[in-house]
Amino acid sequence: MLPPIYLILSQDAATAEIVGMRIYPHAEAPQDVARPYVTWFVVAAPPDLVLDGPPPSDRWTIQIDCWHPTSAGIVQLTSAVRSAIEQHACVTTLFLNGREPETGLYRMALQLDYLLSR
């Protein structure tokens, strides 16, 4: 089972106001998707090992990429996503602040750790 990233972001009013339901897993958005949007993917998911049995949980590391056509918009979108996620997971890094040369979209990314019980 994957962490409920789509559910968290789509149910957050501030994020949904900006991207609607355009939140895509596996770091892939459809070719001609409306902008702005969010993509996300699993970086790693090691189990939390214990000595007396099977792991009770997995520690998922997730990267969320925010995409927006304007500089001010990317800051607003990333702030909304971060506020929504921090109610459920620990944001560990903000990075990839730049512009994608092919599409001209601004991109900001954040990485988080999400503890998911088995």
Sequence and secondary structure as in RCSB ss.txt:
>XXXX:A:sequence
MLPPIYLILSQDAATAEIVGMRIYPHAEAPQDVARPYVTWFVVAAPPDLVLDGPPPSDRWTIQIDCWHPTSAGIV
QLTSAVRSAIEQHACVTTLFLNGREPETGLYRMALQLDYLLSR
>XXXX:A:secstr
    HHHHHHT HHHHHHHTT EESTT   TT  SSEEEEEEEE  B  BTTBS SEEEEEEEEEEEESSHHHHH
HHHHHHHHHHTTTSEEEEEEEEEE TTT  EEEEEEEEEEEE 
